[in-house]
Amino acid sequence: MNEVITLWHNNLRFASEERLKTFLIGIQRHKGVKRDPLKKNALDLLEAAPTVINRGTILWKPEKRS
């Protein structure tokens, strides 16, 4: 969950590649990345997505109608 909280910001949805790199540098997510920090962080976010989905599935329980 922390990965998603750290990386996902709605105002970045349509940001340029340069803006995303600046954002990642600002939150220190470029350190220790040997290649493309955008790709590495995108993969981190993608790997964290199932955790968010599973948590949402547990918490969301539709009301049963009688």
N, CA, C and O atoms as a GROMACS GRO file, in nm:
protein
  264
    1MET      N    1   0.082  -0.119   0.000
    1MET     CA    2   0.000   0.000   0.000
    1MET      C    3   0.087   0.125   0.000
    1MET      O    4   0.053   0.225  -0.064
    2ASN      N    5   0.198   0.121   0.072
    2ASN     CA    6   0.284   0.239   0.078
    2ASN      C    7   0.339   0.277  -0.059
    2ASN      O    8   0.358   0.396  -0.087
    3GLU      N    9   0.366   0.178  -0.143
    3GLU     CA   10   0.413   0.207  -0.278
    3GLU      C   11   0.312   0.293  -0.353
    3GLU      O   12   0.347   0.393  -0.415
    4VAL      N   13   0.187   0.254  -0.346
    4VAL     CA   14   0.082   0.326  -0.417
    4VAL      C   15   0.064   0.465  -0.357
    4VAL      O   16   0.051   0.563  -0.431
    5ILE      N   17   0.064   0.474  -0.226
    5ILE     CA   18   0.048   0.604  -0.161
    5ILE      C   19   0.162   0.698  -0.199
    5ILE      O   20   0.140   0.817  -0.222
    6THR      N   21   0.282   0.645  -0.206
    6THR     CA   22   0.398   0.726  -0.241
    6THR      C   23   0.398   0.769  -0.387
    6THR      O   24   0.430   0.883  -0.418
    7LEU      N   25   0.362   0.678  -0.476
    7LEU     CA   26   0.378   0.704  -0.619
    7LEU      C   27   0.256   0.761  -0.690
    7LEU      O   28   0.270   0.831  -0.790
    8TRP      N   29   0.137   0.732  -0.641
    8TRP     CA   30   0.019   0.774  -0.716
    8TRP      C   31  -0.031   0.910  -0.671
    8TRP      O   32  -0.064   0.931  -0.554
    9HIS      N   33  -0.036   1.000  -0.765
    9HIS     CA   34  -0.096   1.132  -0.745
    9HIS      C   35  -0.179   1.160  -0.869
    9HIS      O   36  -0.128   1.157  -0.981
   10ASN      N   37  -0.304   1.188  -0.850
   10ASN     CA   38  -0.396   1.207  -0.961
   10ASN      C   39  -0.349   1.316  -1.057
   10ASN      O   40  -0.373   1.307  -1.178
   11ASN      N   41  -0.283   1.419  -1.006
   11ASN     CA   42  -0.239   1.527  -1.093
   11ASN      C   43  -0.121   1.488  -1.182
   11ASN      O   44  -0.077   1.568  -1.264
   12LEU      N   45  -0.070   1.367  -1.167
   12LEU     CA   46   0.040   1.320  -1.253
   12LEU      C   47  -0.010   1.235  -1.370
   12LEU      O   48   0.069   1.190  -1.452
   13ARG      N   49  -0.140   1.214  -1.378
   13ARG     CA   50  -0.193   1.125  -1.483
   13ARG      C   51  -0.151   1.166  -1.623
   13ARG      O   52  -0.120   1.080  -1.706
   14PHE      N   53  -0.148   1.294  -1.650
   14PHE     CA   54  -0.116   1.341  -1.786
   14PHE      C   55   0.015   1.420  -1.788
   14PHE      O   56   0.038   1.499  -1.879
   15ALA      N   57   0.099   1.398  -1.688
   15ALA     CA   58   0.225   1.470  -1.680
   15ALA      C   59   0.323   1.420  -1.786
   15ALA      O   60   0.318   1.305  -1.829
   16SER      N   61   0.410   1.510  -1.826
   16SER     CA   62   0.513   1.474  -1.924
   16SER      C   63   0.617   1.384  -1.857
   16SER      O   64   0.624   1.374  -1.735
   17GLU      N   65   0.697   1.321  -1.939
   17GLU     CA   66   0.803   1.235  -1.888
   17GLU      C   67   0.900   1.317  -1.801
   17GLU      O   68   0.945   1.270  -1.696
   18GLU      N   69   0.930   1.437  -1.844
   18GLU     CA   70   1.020   1.524  -1.768
   18GLU      C   71   0.961   1.559  -1.632
   18GLU      O   72   1.032   1.558  -1.531
   19ARG      N   73   0.832   1.588  -1.629
   19ARG     CA   74   0.765   1.621  -1.502
   19ARG      C   75   0.767   1.500  -1.408
   19ARG      O   76   0.788   1.516  -1.288
   20LEU      N   77   0.745   1.380  -1.462
   20LEU     CA   78   0.749   1.260  -1.380
   20LEU      C   79   0.888   1.235  -1.323
   20LEU      O   80   0.903   1.197  -1.206
   21LYS      N   81   0.991   1.257  -1.405
   21LYS     CA   82   1.128   1.240  -1.356
   21LYS      C   83   1.157   1.339  -1.245
   21LYS      O   84   1.220   1.303  -1.145
   22THR      N   85   1.113   1.463  -1.261
   22THR     CA   86   1.132   1.564  -1.158
   22THR      C   87   1.063   1.524  -1.029
   22THR      O   88   1.117   1.541  -0.920
   23PHE      N   89   0.942   1.472  -1.042
   23PHE     CA   90   0.867   1.425  -0.925
   23PHE      C   91   0.942   1.312  -0.854
   23PHE      O   92   0.955   1.314  -0.732
   24LEU      N   93   0.991   1.214  -0.930
   24LEU     CA   94   1.063   1.101  -0.871
   24LEU      C   95   1.192   1.145  -0.802
   24LEU      O   96   1.228   1.091  -0.697
   25ILE      N   97   1.260   1.240  -0.860
   25ILE     CA   98   1.381   1.294  -0.797
   25ILE      C   99   1.343   1.364  -0.667
   25ILE      O  100   1.413   1.352  -0.566
   26GLY      N  101   1.234   1.438  -0.670
   26GLY     CA  102   1.189   1.511  -0.552
   26GLY      C  103   1.154   1.421  -0.434
   26GLY      O  104   1.170   1.460  -0.319
   27ILE      N  105   1.108   1.300  -0.463
   27ILE     CA  106   1.073   1.207  -0.354
   27ILE      C  107   1.180   1.098  -0.338
   27ILE      O  108   1.157   0.996  -0.273
   28GLN      N  109   1.295   1.121  -0.398
   28GLN     CA  110   1.412   1.033  -0.383
   28GLN      C  111   1.388   0.892  -0.437
   28GLN      O  112   1.447   0.796  -0.386
   29ARG      N  113   1.304   0.877  -0.540
   29ARG     CA  114   1.276   0.743  -0.594
   29ARG      C  115   1.367   0.710  -0.713
   29ARG      O  116   1.345   0.609  -0.780
   30HIS      N  117   1.465   0.791  -0.739
   30HIS     CA  118   1.559   0.765  -0.847
   30HIS      C  119   1.690   0.703  -0.795
   30HIS      O  120   1.768   0.647  -0.872
   31LYS      N  121   1.712   0.714  -0.665
   31LYS     CA  122   1.837   0.666  -0.606
   31LYS      C  123   1.843   0.513  -0.609
   31LYS      O  124   1.748   0.444  -0.575
   32GLY      N  125   1.958   0.464  -0.652
   32GLY     CA  126   1.981   0.320  -0.657
   32GLY      C  127   1.922   0.252  -0.779
   32GLY      O  128   1.934   0.130  -0.794
   33VAL      N  129   1.858   0.329  -0.866
   33VAL     CA  130   1.800   0.273  -0.988
   33VAL      C  131   1.906   0.280  -1.097
   33VAL      O  132   1.953   0.389  -1.131
   34LYS      N  133   1.943   0.166  -1.152
   34LYS     CA  134   2.051   0.162  -1.250
   34LYS      C  135   2.008   0.209  -1.388
   34LYS      O  136   2.088   0.265  -1.463
   35ARG      N  137   1.884   0.186  -1.422
   35ARG     CA  138   1.839   0.223  -1.556
   35ARG      C  139   1.733   0.332  -1.548
   35ARG      O  140   1.754   0.434  -1.483
   36ASP      N  141   1.623   0.310  -1.612
   36ASP     CA  142   1.518   0.411  -1.623
   36ASP      C  143   1.434   0.418  -1.496
   36ASP      O  144   1.362   0.323  -1.465
   37PRO      N  145   1.440   0.529  -1.421
   37PRO     CA  146   1.362   0.539  -1.298
   37PRO      C  147   1.211   0.539  -1.324
   37PRO      O  148   1.134   0.495  -1.239
   38LEU      N  149   1.168   0.588  -1.440
   38LEU     CA  150   1.025   0.586  -1.472
   38LEU      C  151   0.975   0.442  -1.483
   38LEU      O  152   0.872   0.405  -1.428
   39LYS      N  153   1.051   0.361  -1.556
   39LYS     CA  154   1.011   0.221  -1.575
   39LYS      C  155   1.012   0.146  -1.442
   39LYS      O  156   0.919   0.071  -1.413
   40LYS      N  157   1.116   0.165  -1.362
   40LYS     CA  158   1.126   0.097  -1.233
   40LYS      C  159   1.010   0.132  -1.142
   40LYS      O  160   0.952   0.044  -1.080
   41ASN      N  161   0.976   0.260  -1.133
   41ASN     CA  162   0.868   0.302  -1.045
   41ASN      C  163   0.731   0.262  -1.100
   41ASN      O  164   0.640   0.235  -1.023
   42ALA      N  165   0.717   0.260  -1.232
   42ALA     CA  166   0.593   0.212  -1.292
   42ALA      C  167   0.572   0.064  -1.259
   42ALA      O  168   0.461   0.023  -1.227
   43LEU      N  169   0.679  -0.013  -1.265
   43LEU     CA  170   0.669  -0.156  -1.230
   43LEU      C  171   0.638  -0.173  -1.082
   43LEU      O  172   0.561  -0.262  -1.045
   44ASP      N  173   0.698  -0.090  -0.996
   44ASP     CA  174   0.667  -0.096  -0.853
   44ASP      C  175   0.519  -0.070  -0.829
   44ASP      O  176   0.455  -0.139  -0.749
   45LEU      N  177   0.466   0.028  -0.899
   45LEU     CA  178   0.325   0.062  -0.885
   45LEU      C  179   0.236  -0.051  -0.936
   45LEU      O  180   0.136  -0.085  -0.874
   46LEU      N  181   0.274  -0.108  -1.048
   46LEU     CA  182   0.197  -0.218  -1.105
   46LEU      C  183   0.199  -0.341  -1.012
   46LEU      O  184   0.098  -0.409  -0.997
   47GLU      N  185   0.312  -0.368  -0.953
   47GLU     CA  186   0.323  -0.483  -0.861
   47GLU      C  187   0.242  -0.460  -0.734
   47GLU      O  188   0.196  -0.556  -0.672
   48ALA      N  189   0.225  -0.335  -0.695
   48ALA     CA  190   0.149  -0.304  -0.574
   48ALA      C  191  -0.002  -0.303  -0.599
   48ALA      O  192  -0.080  -0.315  -0.505
   49ALA      N  193  -0.042  -0.290  -0.722
   49ALA     CA  194  -0.185  -0.278  -0.756
   49ALA      C  195  -0.269  -0.396  -0.704
   49ALA      O  196  -0.376  -0.373  -0.650
   50PRO      N  197  -0.226  -0.520  -0.719
   50PRO     CA  198  -0.308  -0.631  -0.668
   50PRO      C  199  -0.336  -0.622  -0.517
   50PRO      O  200  -0.442  -0.664  -0.471
   51THR      N  201  -0.242  -0.568  -0.442
   51THR     CA  202  -0.263  -0.551  -0.298
   51THR      C  203  -0.379  -0.456  -0.273
   51THR      O  204  -0.463  -0.481  -0.187
   52VAL      N  205  -0.382  -0.347  -0.348
   52VAL     CA  206  -0.490  -0.249  -0.334
   52VAL      C  207  -0.623  -0.312  -0.375
   52VAL      O  208  -0.724  -0.294  -0.307
   53ILE      N  209  -0.622  -0.385  -0.484
   53ILE     CA  210  -0.745  -0.450  -0.533
   53ILE      C  211  -0.795  -0.552  -0.431
   53ILE      O  212  -0.914  -0.556  -0.400
   54ASN      N  213  -0.705  -0.634  -0.380
   54ASN     CA  214  -0.744  -0.734  -0.280
   54ASN      C  215  -0.799  -0.670  -0.154
   54ASN      O  216  -0.898  -0.716  -0.098
   55ARG      N  217  -0.735  -0.564  -0.110
   55ARG     CA  218  -0.783  -0.494   0.010
   55ARG      C  219  -0.921  -0.434  -0.014
   55ARG      O  220  -1.008  -0.441   0.072
   56GLY      N  221  -0.940  -0.375  -0.131
   56GLY     CA  222  -1.070  -0.318  -0.165
   56GLY      C  223  -1.178  -0.424  -0.172
   56GLY      O  224  -1.292  -0.400  -0.130
   57THR      N  225  -1.145  -0.541  -0.224
   57THR     CA  226  -1.241  -0.651  -0.233
   57THR      C  227  -1.284  -0.696  -0.093
   57THR      O  228  -1.401  -0.726  -0.071
   58ILE      N  229  -1.190  -0.700  -0.001
   58ILE     CA  230  -1.222  -0.740   0.137
   58ILE      C  231  -1.312  -0.636   0.203
   58ILE      O  232  -1.409  -0.670   0.271
   59LEU      N  233  -1.279  -0.508   0.183
   59LEU     CA  234  -1.353  -0.402   0.251
   59LEU      C  235  -1.490  -0.373   0.188
   59LEU      O  236  -1.582  -0.329   0.257
   60TRP      N  237  -1.502  -0.397   0.060
   60TRP     CA  238  -1.628  -0.365  -0.009
   60TRP      C  239  -1.718  -0.487  -0.006
   60TRP      O  240  -1.690  -0.590  -0.067
   61LYS      N  241  -1.826  -0.473   0.065
   61LYS     CA  242  -1.923  -0.581   0.072
   61LYS      C  243  -2.058  -0.522   0.035
   61LYS      O  244  -2.115  -0.444   0.112
   62PRO      N  245  -2.109  -0.558  -0.081
   62PRO     CA  246  -2.239  -0.503  -0.121
   62PRO      C  247  -2.350  -0.547  -0.026
   62PRO      O  248  -2.349  -0.659   0.026
   63GLU      N  249  -2.443  -0.460  -0.005
   63GLU     CA  250  -2.557  -0.494   0.081
   63GLU      C  251  -2.645  -0.595   0.012
   63GLU      O  252  -2.675  -0.584  -0.107
   64LYS      N  253  -2.687  -0.695   0.089
   64LYS     CA  254  -2.778  -0.794   0.034
   64LYS      C  255  -2.921  -0.744   0.056
   64LYS      O  256  -2.958  -0.702   0.165
   65ARG      N  257  -2.998  -0.750  -0.050
   65ARG     CA  258  -3.139  -0.708  -0.040
   65ARG      C  259  -3.224  -0.828  -0.005
   65ARG      O  260  -3.202  -0.939  -0.055
   66SER      N  261  -3.322  -0.805   0.081
   66SER     CA  262  -3.408  -0.915   0.121
   66SER      C  263  -3.529  -0.926   0.032
   66SER      O  264  -3.612  -1.014   0.052
   0.00000   0.00000   0.00000
